Amino acid sequence: MNIVELREKSPEDLKKELLELNKVSFGLRMQLSSGQLAKTSEVKKIKREIARIKTVLAEKGVAV
């Protein structure tokens, strides 16, 4: 998702999306550790998306 799109969302929506991405990240890390993950680049993409959302929340002054 684009940073401009994230800035347009409400803090509640961003927190929901952050929670969902954390769940996805956990699943990917479990697959990676067990050797079942085919696309290892997905872990990096999810980490960056989480960082973007946390940055926007910090800009809005919302505690994570």
KELO-571488 format. One record per residue (C-alpha): residue number from 0; residue in one letter; x, y, z. Coordinates in steps of 0.001 Angstrom, whole numbers, plus 524288, in hexadecimal, padded with zeros to 5 digits. Layout:
<atoms>
  num  residuo     px     py     pz
  NUM        A      X      Y      Z
...
</atoms>
This chain:
<atoms>
  num  residuo     px     py     pz
    0        M  80000  80000  80000
    1        N  8046C  80DA8  7FCD6
    2        I  80842  8172C  807B9
    3        V  7FE6F  82128  80285
    4        E  7F37A  8173B  803D6
    5        L  7F7BC  81438  811AF
    6        R  7F797  82286  81590
    7        E  7E971  8239A  81109
    8        K  7E4EE  818A9  81A0A
    9        S  7E034  81AA4  827E5
   10        P  7E8AB  81649  8335A
   11        E  7DEEE  80B89  8369E
   12        D  7DFE8  805EC  828E7
   13        L  7EEAE  8069A  8297E
   14        K  7EEF3  7FF66  83674
   15        K  7E62A  7F4B2  830E6
   16        E  7EEEF  7F350  8251E
   17        L  7FAFB  7F313  82DCA
   18        L  7F527  7E810  835D3
   19        E  7F20D  7E056  82983
   20        L  7FFBB  7E242  8240B
   21        N  805B4  7DDDF  830EA
   22        K  7FDDA  7D148  82FDF
   23        V  80268  7CF53  821E2
   24        S  81068  7D20E  825F3
   25        F  80FA8  7C7DF  830A7
   26        G  80A8B  7BDB5  8271B
   27        L  81534  7C0B8  81D53
   28        R  81FBD  7BFBD  827B8
   29        M  81A8F  7B27F  82BF3
   30        Q  81A8B  7ADBC  81DE5
   31        L  8284E  7B2FE  81C01
   32        S  82D86  7AC1C  827FB
   33        S  82753  79F39  8241E
   34        G  82C54  7A043  81628
   35        Q  81ED9  7A110  80FDA
   36        L  81FA6  7AF0B  80AE3
   37        A  821E4  7AFC8  7FC39
   38        K  82246  7BEA0  7FAAF
   39        T  82BA6  7C372  80507
   40        S  82A75  7D159  7FFED
   41        E  81CB7  7D208  8059E
   42        V  82276  7D35C  8134C
   43        K  829BD  7DFA3  80F49
   44        K  81DC1  7E573  8089E
   45        I  8154E  7E362  814A0
   46        K  81FA3  7E949  81D98
   47        R  82045  7F572  81524
   48        E  81180  7F6B4  814E6
   49        I  81111  7F5B4  823C1
   50        A  81B7E  80041  824B1
   51        R  813C2  80925  81B90
   52        I  80788  807CD  823CD
   53        K  80EFB  80A52  8306C
   54        T  81512  81667  82A4A
   55        V  807E1  81BE7  82654
   56        L  8025D  81924  833DD
   57        A  80DED  82053  839E4
   58        E  80BC6  82BD4  830C1
   59        K  7FD9E  82C87  83520
   60        G  801E5  82C0B  8434F
   61        V  7FAFF  81F4B  84663
   62        A  80144  815C3  84FDE
   63        V  80305  8082A  84A49
</atoms>
